[in-house]
Amino acid sequence: MDEQVSLQEDTESFAHVPEASRIMWYTTTRGMAPRVNFEGALFSGYAPDGGLYIPEELPQLDRETLRHWSTLSYRSLVKELCALFIGQELIPRHDLNDLIDRAFSRFRHKDVVHLCKLQNGLNILELWHGVTYAFKDLSLSCTAQFLQYFLQKRKKHVTIVVGTSGDTGSAAIESVQGSKNVDIIVLLPKGYCSKIQELQMTTVLKENVHVFGVEGNSDELDEPIKALFADEAFVQRHNLMSLNSINWSRVLVQMAHHFFAYFQCAPSSDEHPLPPVEVVVPTGAGGNLAAGCIAQKMGLPICLAVTVNRNDIIHRTVQRGEFSLCDVKPSLASAMDIQVPYNMERIFWLLSGSDSQATRALMEQFEKTQSLHLPEELHSKLSEAMTSESVSDEAITQTMGRCWEENKYLLCPHSATAVNYHYKQADGGQSSIPRCCLAPASAAKFPETVQAAGLTPQTPADILALEHKETRCILMRRGEDWTQMLRDTIEGLSQRWTAHAGNPSE
C-alpha cells in the first residue's frame, strides 16, 4: 500500500518539477576541470583541479512547485530532488524510485525521518532512524545505491577510502557491506570516537570491509588519504573514490532535510503563502550547511543558523570573516571536532555568484597559509545567508539536562548544540519565526555524554549487542608510513578483484 501511495505522489509531483528531464552538468568550484554529469561527480569526490563539484545551474522552484512539494513525504522529496539533479538519461525515473526505496528499506521509522514537537516552540527533526543511528545513513544509503547502479551497468569495481571522525565510517560501511563490486577502507581515530561508534565499524567482518585504527585525530588521518588521492595515476589504476562529506551525492540527499523541515514547520496562511522558517544546522564539515545554502538559492524561504562546538572555524568565518585553522580540541560533540570544514568552499562559490576564479584564489591562499580573511562583500553575503553559534561542552550538558527536564527527551551532544541555540533565542524573546533544529544522531550513541549530563542512557538492544561481537581492526601506529600501508592494502584488493573478475565462478 505504501509503495502505491509513494508512486502516486511521485507521478503527480513530477509534472510540477521544472526541467526535470534535462541533463544536469556539474562544474568545479575552482573552474579548471572539465564539466561532468552526475555519474562523474559521484565517482570523483574532489575534482582534478582540487575543487568540489557543484551544479552548473540551480533549478529555480516556483511557488506552485513548493506548494505541491509541501504535501510530499520525506522519501518523495528525496526522489524529486534527485530527479532534478541526476536526469532521466542517467537514471530513468522508475529506476531512481526503486533505488531510493531500497536505500530507505532498513530505516526503523516508517517515515524515514521524524519531527518531534516539544514544549515552547522546540521542533526537532530526527535524522537518525537508520541502522547506525546517525543522519549519515540517509545520504550514504542513497549514494551506495547510485554507486551499485552504475558499477553493475559498467561491470566495474571501486575501492572507497574514508576518513571518519565517528559517524561517516559506520554509515559508509553499513551502506556497502557485502557488495561484490565495492571494497571499503575506513580510517578511524583511535580514542577520539565514542566506544559505540568504534564498535559499529570494527564489528563488521564482511570480506569487503577493511578498518584501520589510527593513532591520531581525524585531521591527522586525513593526511595519508589526501596523499593517496594526490597520485592521480594510482587513483585511476585502482578506481579509488571517497565517500566523505565532500561527495556531491551526499549534499544532494541532505537538501531534503531542509525542504522537509520547512514544510513541516511553516504555518499555513493564505496571506503569507511562503512564510520564513529558521533551520538550525549542527555541523562539522559543512555538508548539511551547503545543502541548506543550495535550498535557499533554489527559492526555499529558510533562514539558516549554524551551530558548532568549541572547534569554531565556521562560527569565526560567519561572525568575522576569519577562515583560519586552530588546533582541534576534543569535545563532547566529537563528530564535529573538525579543523577544515571542506564544504565551505561550495558555500563561498555559491555566495560569490558562481565565481570560480575568486573561489580558486581564496582556497589556494588558504591551502598555503592556513588562514584567510574573506573579502568584505563575500563576508557580508555569508552573514546574510546564515547566523552562527559556538557551544561549549558545559552548555551542551546543560542543554541536554534542560531538554530532559522539560520534555523527557534525550538529546545527543551534537543535537544539543542546535537546541542550545533555540533556547538562547527563545529565552531572549527572539522567536518571531518558527524554528526547526536538525538532530544528526541519537543519544543512544553517546552514553558517556548522557551520563556526564547527569542523565540515564537508554540503549537499544542492537547497540548493547555490539559489546559481545568479534572485532577486527588494523592498528596504524605513530611513526609508521600510513600512506604506504594504504597503498599496499589497495594493491592487494585490486589483485583480488582482477583474479575474481577473471574467474567469476569463485
Phi, psi and omega in degrees: 000313179304318183296320180297315180301314183298320180293322179297314177306313184297315184295316181298311188286336182301326181296335183272347189281131181287126170053039185291336184271351180289146177289138179260127178256149179241133175252178178250153181298341182254354169067019185243015180228153181299152178287156182226165172270186183301319180300317179298317180293321182300316186274353189267325191066245174290146173283162181301336180271009179087354180272188180243146179285143182209145181301138180298321177227144176259127176300141177260124183267121180277174184300322181296315179298313181298320180296321180291315180298335183297342181267357189274154172287167177301313181304317181288328175296319177300317180297316181298313182295317180294323178299319180296320190260356178253308179098142183299329183297324183275311178228106178304151189302320181294324176293317180301314179302316180296317182299316183288322175299319179294320180301322185264008187292338183256012178285144186284334182262135184299331180267007180074304173242167184215132177265124175259123176259111184251187185295154172055044174073015180274111177251127180239120177266109183281115183256016194242033183266015175277182187300322184263010175063033178218156184299337184293340175302326183298304185283324184287327178295321177291314182301318180297321178295319178297317179301310182300320182302310181287322181296317180296320179298318186267356184054051182240169178233143172233154169247120180267131177243123186231131167260138185229146171260002178161288190272330184300315184301311183293320180293321179294317178300312182301321186288336184237001184301136179085354181291137183287326187253020178224129165251146178232131176246125180239131174255121178244148181275109183301128177087353180254344177267163171288161182300319181294316179303316181295316181296327179297337178267314189281348180267359177271111189256017179299150186298333185267010182247126185228111186250131177245133175260115187263135174280076182178175180272181187292332176287322179294322181285344175290335185299309179296330179292316178298317180300320179297311184285345176286340179270089188299322181297317180295316181301315182289320182298324186253011181048058180273147171209164179244154175240022179293178190292355176283343185296127186302323183302323179292316179298319180303309182295324182291344174299330182298330178304316186289318178296315182295316178302316181298308185294329180286331188251348181286127177290140180277132183205131178291329183291318179239088186295334180229072181289153180286152174226140176267128176251124182261121190244105172287135186215156173242286182272357171087012180295311178297326181290316177300319178300319178294320178296321180293318178301317176303312183296334180279351177114006177282123186278064177255148167259140182253135169237126181253134178240139178230171175271209183290344174276097203248030184302320181292320179299316180294325179293315181293316186285317190236358183073020186255095181262086185217148185286147166227160177297140178288130176252124179304139181225174178293330177267073195294330182290348178258010178279072187235137183271320183243106177278091192305325185289351175300332178299319177297320182293318177301317181297313180301316187278347178266015179072039179061034182272095183294323182296315180294320180295317179299315180299317179298311186289327177293322176296317180298318181294328179284313192253349184059021180207142186207135171251119185297143172304149187304317183295319179294317179298320179298318179292323178296316179295328177288325185284333185201161168243174186210163179209138172254132190241126182284163176302320181297317179294327178298310182291325177297318180295318178300318180295315182295317182296323177292315182299316185277330189231355189054044183235125181270126177260146166281161184298331180288315176299326182297331178295323179289316182291328175301318177298315180301314181299318180299317180292315183293318181293331180271007179070026183253041183253054184284335179238156178299152184223142177232124178265125175282133179249104189283339183211160178277145176300338181299337181279349187230057183300328181297318181288323177301317178293322179298333178275004179079021183245171182256121179298148174240103189254119178297156185300322183291334176282319177302323183296338181301325182304331188256007182268155175292144180241157176217125182201133179263127182279134172252102185278152174302138180096340177279159179274092186296323181297317180294322178301317179294315181301315181298317180297315183295319180297321177297319180294320179297319179298319181295318180296317181299316180296319181292318180296326179286338181223072187296347180283350182300000000 
